[in-house]
Amino acid sequence: MELRLLIIGTTAFIFAKTAKYFKKKNLFQNKNFFMAFNALFALIAGGMIYYLLNFMSANGIQGGLSPSKTALIITATVAYAVYNIYKAKNAGKKQTEKIYAFNLDWAETVYFAGFFASVAMFFLLQAFKIPSASMRNTLLEKDNLFVNKIVYGIRLPFMNRKLIKFGDIKRGDVIVFRFPAENKKQINCGEPQYGRDFVKRVVGLPGETVEMKNKQVFINGDLIPSQSYEVYSDHPEQNVDNFLSTEQYQRIWENRELEQYFGLALRDNFGPVTIPQGAYLAIGDNRDFSCDSRFWGPVPEKNIKGKAWFIHWPLSRVSLIK
């Protein structure tokens, strides 16, 4: 989202600076030029709205704007462009100044808001909407929350490089992270997950050996007591014989291909695996209905955006996340 806002802000900034340049050169005195400028304003505004709404919808439950909504936005944009052309064509000198001022004010407001919001989301907070039941009952479908992006430190945007470290990622933290897939065509949990944000709870830390037996978690050979946030719906499935060597199992898990070998059996009986340095094992609280590290491998620290912090909507769910 932060990158999209930055792109929108940059586009509005370029439009505003270009409009000022045209005004300075008295190009708006040419009626045809002013009509084209007004139409361009409408097309840019409509494009920005579509770009933002389509991304927001794609990261929610719908998987992007429907064809009917896309057609509605396109129709409204074209209609607004035609209206702007008509308005510019019939505008006198005073009206031309008002139209120019309106377009410029809009562009400057958008680029200021876009830049401010993108900086805040790059470094401080990110909005996130829960798309599935994998974190029940801690987080419910359609919960809207804020992610604290500064709690673990300050990162340089686009470089996955931490400038300042404030705290360590701990077992039990609920984290939001970019899905660890480098190939857009990589299939996990039935479909490509590339570029999506996930929310899970940290169960295993770097260097630890983790194993699940009949839904019970063992870390470095020690049983970890069940926590109040864990939810189980089904009885344990019978363990499937592991026909892989320890080295093969570890390699396939790190390559995010383990579910292709064992499928749903990994839900209740998993590992043992050793979590690589600089990575974490993350599992959903709704243990029997979560597509997580058991199936697609470790979460690199560089992919972790922050800690799920605060549910702000719906009002009945407002609370800190534990």
C-alpha positions as CSV (number, residue, x, y, z in Angstrom):
1,M,0.0,0.0,0.0
2,E,2.8,2.4,0.9
3,L,4.4,2.1,-2.5
4,R,1.0,2.7,-4.2
5,L,0.5,5.8,-2.2
6,L,4.0,7.0,-3.1
7,I,3.2,6.5,-6.8
8,I,-0.1,8.3,-6.5
9,G,1.6,11.2,-4.7
10,T,4.4,11.4,-7.2
11,T,1.9,11.4,-10.1
12,A,0.0,14.3,-8.5
13,F,3.2,16.2,-7.8
14,I,4.3,15.9,-11.5
15,F,0.8,17.0,-12.6
16,A,0.8,20.1,-10.3
17,K,4.3,21.2,-11.4
18,T,3.4,20.7,-15.0
19,A,0.2,22.7,-14.6
20,K,2.2,25.6,-13.1
21,Y,4.7,25.5,-15.9
22,F,1.8,25.6,-18.5
23,K,0.2,28.5,-16.7
24,K,3.5,30.4,-16.6
25,K,3.9,29.9,-20.3
26,N,0.3,31.2,-20.9
27,L,-0.5,27.9,-22.7
28,F,-4.0,27.8,-21.2
29,Q,-5.0,30.8,-23.3
30,N,-5.2,28.2,-26.2
31,K,-8.7,26.8,-25.8
32,N,-7.9,23.4,-27.4
33,F,-4.9,23.0,-25.1
34,F,-6.9,23.9,-22.0
35,M,-9.6,21.4,-23.0
36,A,-7.0,18.6,-23.4
37,F,-5.5,19.6,-20.0
38,N,-8.9,19.3,-18.3
39,A,-9.5,15.9,-19.9
40,L,-6.1,14.7,-18.7
41,F,-7.0,15.8,-15.2
42,A,-10.1,13.7,-15.2
43,L,-8.3,10.6,-16.6
44,I,-5.5,10.9,-14.0
45,A,-8.0,11.3,-11.2
46,G,-10.0,8.2,-12.4
47,G,-6.8,6.2,-12.9
48,M,-5.6,7.0,-9.3
49,I,-9.0,5.9,-7.9
50,Y,-9.0,2.7,-9.8
51,Y,-5.3,1.9,-8.9
52,L,-5.9,2.4,-5.2
53,L,-9.3,0.7,-5.0
54,N,-8.2,-2.3,-7.1
55,F,-5.1,-2.8,-4.8
56,M,-7.2,-2.5,-1.6
57,S,-9.7,-5.0,-2.9
58,A,-7.0,-7.5,-4.1
59,N,-5.5,-7.5,-0.7
60,G,-8.9,-8.2,0.9
61,I,-11.3,-11.1,0.3
62,Q,-12.6,-10.3,-3.2
63,G,-9.3,-10.7,-5.0
64,G,-9.5,-7.4,-6.9
65,L,-12.3,-5.2,-8.3
66,S,-15.0,-7.1,-10.2
67,P,-15.5,-6.4,-13.9
68,S,-18.7,-4.5,-13.2
69,K,-17.0,-2.2,-10.7
70,T,-14.1,-1.7,-13.1
71,A,-16.5,-0.8,-15.9
72,L,-18.3,1.6,-13.6
73,I,-15.1,3.4,-12.7
74,I,-14.1,3.6,-16.4
75,T,-17.5,4.9,-17.4
76,A,-17.5,7.5,-14.7
77,T,-13.9,8.6,-15.6
78,V,-14.8,9.0,-19.3
79,A,-18.0,10.9,-18.5
80,Y,-16.0,13.2,-16.2
81,A,-13.4,13.8,-18.9
82,V,-16.2,14.7,-21.4
83,Y,-17.8,17.0,-18.9
84,N,-14.4,18.7,-18.2
85,I,-13.8,19.2,-22.0
86,Y,-17.3,20.8,-22.3
87,K,-16.7,23.0,-19.3
88,A,-13.3,24.1,-20.6
89,K,-14.6,24.8,-24.0
90,N,-17.3,27.2,-22.7
91,A,-15.1,28.8,-20.0
92,G,-14.3,32.5,-20.1
93,K,-11.1,34.0,-18.7
94,K,-12.4,34.1,-15.1
95,Q,-13.9,30.6,-15.3
96,T,-10.6,29.3,-16.7
97,E,-8.8,30.6,-13.7
98,K,-11.2,28.9,-11.4
99,I,-10.9,25.6,-13.2
100,Y,-7.1,25.8,-13.1
101,A,-7.1,26.7,-9.4
102,F,-9.4,23.7,-8.6
103,N,-7.3,21.2,-10.5
104,L,-4.1,22.6,-8.9
105,D,-5.5,22.5,-5.4
106,W,-6.7,18.9,-5.9
107,A,-3.2,17.8,-7.2
108,E,-1.3,19.5,-4.4
109,T,-3.6,18.1,-1.8
110,V,-3.2,14.6,-3.2
111,Y,0.5,14.7,-3.5
112,F,0.9,16.1,0.0
113,A,-1.4,13.4,1.5
114,G,0.1,10.7,-0.6
115,F,3.7,11.5,0.4
116,F,2.8,11.9,4.1
117,A,0.8,8.7,4.2
118,S,3.4,6.7,2.3
119,V,6.2,7.9,4.7
120,A,4.1,7.0,7.7
121,M,3.3,3.6,6.3
122,F,6.9,2.9,5.3
123,F,8.2,3.6,8.8
124,L,5.4,3.8,11.4
125,L,2.0,2.1,10.8
126,Q,0.3,0.0,8.2
127,A,-3.4,-0.7,7.9
128,F,-4.3,-4.4,7.5
129,K,-7.6,-6.3,7.0
130,I,-7.9,-9.9,8.1
131,P,-8.9,-12.0,5.0
132,S,-9.4,-15.5,6.5
133,A,-10.1,-17.5,9.7
134,S,-6.5,-18.7,10.2
135,M,-6.0,-16.5,13.3
136,R,-9.3,-17.2,15.0
137,N,-10.2,-16.3,17.8
138,T,-7.4,-13.7,18.2
139,L,-8.3,-12.1,14.9
140,L,-11.6,-12.6,13.0
141,E,-12.3,-12.2,9.3
142,K,-12.8,-8.6,8.3
143,D,-11.1,-7.2,11.5
144,N,-9.3,-4.0,10.6
145,L,-6.0,-3.4,12.4
146,F,-2.9,-1.4,12.6
147,V,0.5,-2.9,12.3
148,N,3.3,-1.3,14.4
149,K,6.2,-1.1,11.9
150,I,8.7,0.6,14.1
151,V,8.5,-1.8,17.1
152,Y,11.4,-4.0,15.8
153,G,13.4,-1.1,14.3
154,I,13.7,1.2,11.3
155,R,14.2,-0.2,7.8
156,L,15.3,1.4,4.6
157,P,12.4,1.2,2.1
158,F,12.9,-1.2,-0.8
159,M,16.3,-2.4,0.6
160,N,15.3,-4.8,3.4
161,R,18.1,-3.2,5.5
162,K,17.6,-2.3,9.1
163,L,19.1,1.0,10.1
164,I,18.2,0.9,13.8
165,K,17.1,-2.1,15.9
166,F,14.6,-1.4,18.8
167,G,13.6,-4.9,19.9
168,D,13.7,-8.6,19.1
169,I,11.0,-10.7,17.6
170,K,9.7,-12.9,20.4
171,R,7.8,-16.2,20.5
172,G,4.2,-15.4,20.8
173,D,4.3,-12.1,18.7
174,V,1.6,-11.8,16.1
175,I,3.5,-10.5,13.0
176,V,2.5,-9.3,9.6
177,F,4.8,-10.2,6.8
178,R,5.2,-10.4,3.0
179,F,4.7,-14.0,1.9
180,P,8.2,-15.5,1.3
181,A,7.9,-16.3,-2.4
182,E,10.3,-15.1,-5.0
183,N,8.5,-16.7,-8.0
184,K,5.2,-15.2,-8.9
185,K,4.0,-18.6,-10.2
186,Q,5.0,-20.5,-7.1
187,I,1.9,-22.3,-5.8
188,N,1.3,-22.7,-2.0
189,C,-1.9,-23.6,-0.3
190,G,-3.6,-24.1,-3.7
191,E,-2.7,-20.8,-5.4
192,P,0.0,-18.2,-5.9
193,Q,0.7,-16.2,-2.7
194,Y,3.4,-13.9,-4.2
195,G,3.3,-10.3,-2.9
196,R,0.5,-11.0,-0.4
197,D,0.7,-9.9,3.3
198,F,0.1,-12.7,5.9
199,V,-0.5,-12.5,9.6
200,K,0.6,-15.4,11.9
201,R,2.0,-15.9,15.3
202,V,5.7,-16.6,15.9
203,V,6.2,-20.1,17.3
204,G,9.9,-20.9,16.5
205,L,12.9,-18.7,16.7
206,P,16.2,-18.8,14.6
207,G,18.3,-21.8,15.3
208,E,15.6,-23.7,17.2
209,T,14.5,-27.3,16.2
210,V,10.7,-27.5,16.0
211,E,8.5,-30.6,15.8
212,M,4.8,-31.2,16.1
213,K,3.4,-34.5,17.2
214,N,-0.3,-35.0,17.4
215,K,-0.8,-31.2,17.4
216,Q,1.7,-30.7,20.3
217,V,4.7,-28.5,19.7
218,F,8.2,-29.5,20.8
219,I,11.1,-27.0,20.7
220,N,14.6,-28.4,21.0
221,G,12.9,-31.6,22.2
222,D,10.9,-30.0,25.0
223,L,7.1,-29.9,25.0
224,I,5.7,-26.4,24.8
225,P,2.5,-26.0,26.9
226,S,-0.6,-25.1,25.0
227,Q,-1.6,-21.4,25.1
228,S,-5.0,-19.9,25.5
229,Y,-5.0,-18.4,22.0
230,E,-4.6,-21.9,20.3
231,V,-7.8,-23.2,18.6
232,Y,-8.2,-26.8,17.5
233,S,-11.3,-28.2,15.8
234,D,-10.4,-31.7,14.7
235,H,-8.9,-34.8,16.3
236,P,-5.2,-35.4,15.4
237,E,-4.7,-37.2,12.1
238,Q,-2.6,-40.4,12.0
239,N,1.0,-39.6,11.4
240,V,2.2,-40.4,7.9
241,D,5.5,-42.3,7.5
242,N,8.3,-39.9,6.7
243,F,10.2,-41.4,3.8
244,L,12.7,-38.6,3.6
245,S,16.0,-38.3,5.3
246,T,16.4,-35.4,7.9
247,E,18.5,-33.5,5.4
248,Q,16.0,-34.0,2.5
249,Y,13.1,-33.0,4.8
250,Q,14.9,-29.8,5.9
251,R,15.9,-28.8,2.4
252,I,12.4,-29.4,0.9
253,W,10.8,-27.4,3.8
254,E,13.2,-24.5,3.2
255,N,12.4,-24.7,-0.5
256,R,8.7,-24.3,0.4
257,E,7.7,-27.6,-1.3
258,L,7.0,-29.8,1.8
259,E,3.2,-29.7,1.3
260,Q,3.7,-31.3,-2.1
261,Y,5.0,-34.4,-0.3
262,F,2.8,-34.6,2.8
263,G,-0.2,-32.4,2.2
264,L,-2.6,-31.9,5.1
265,A,-0.8,-34.4,7.2
266,L,1.6,-31.6,8.1
267,R,-1.1,-29.9,10.1
268,D,-0.8,-32.3,13.0
269,N,2.6,-33.9,12.6
270,F,5.4,-31.8,11.3
271,G,9.2,-31.8,11.4
272,P,11.6,-31.9,13.0
273,V,13.1,-28.9,11.2
274,T,15.8,-26.4,12.3
275,I,14.9,-22.8,11.7
276,P,17.6,-21.0,9.7
277,Q,19.3,-18.0,11.2
278,G,17.5,-14.8,10.3
279,A,14.1,-16.6,9.9
280,Y,11.1,-17.6,12.0
281,L,8.4,-20.3,12.1
282,A,5.0,-18.7,12.1
283,I,1.7,-20.6,12.6
284,G,-1.9,-19.4,12.7
285,D,-3.8,-19.6,16.1
286,N,-6.6,-21.5,14.4
287,R,-4.2,-24.5,14.1
288,D,-6.4,-26.8,12.1
289,F,-7.4,-24.2,9.5
290,S,-4.2,-22.2,8.8
291,C,-1.9,-22.2,5.8
292,D,1.4,-21.4,7.5
293,S,5.1,-22.3,8.0
294,R,4.3,-25.9,8.4
295,F,3.4,-26.0,4.8
296,W,5.5,-23.4,3.1
297,G,8.6,-22.9,5.2
298,P,10.3,-20.3,7.3
299,V,9.6,-16.6,7.3
300,P,12.8,-14.5,6.6
301,E,13.2,-11.6,9.0
302,K,13.5,-9.2,6.0
303,N,9.9,-10.1,5.1
304,I,8.5,-9.1,8.5
305,K,6.8,-5.7,8.3
306,G,5.9,-5.3,11.9
307,K,3.8,-6.5,14.8
308,A,0.0,-6.6,14.8
309,W,-0.9,-4.0,17.3
310,F,-4.5,-2.7,17.5
311,I,-7.9,-3.7,16.1
312,H,-9.7,-0.4,15.2
313,W,-12.7,-1.8,13.4
314,P,-15.4,-3.0,13.9
315,L,-16.1,-1.0,17.1
316,S,-17.2,-4.0,19.0
317,R,-13.7,-5.5,18.4
318,V,-11.6,-2.5,19.4
319,S,-8.7,-3.8,21.4
320,L,-4.9,-4.4,21.7
321,I,-3.7,-7.6,20.1
322,K,-2.1,-10.1,22.4
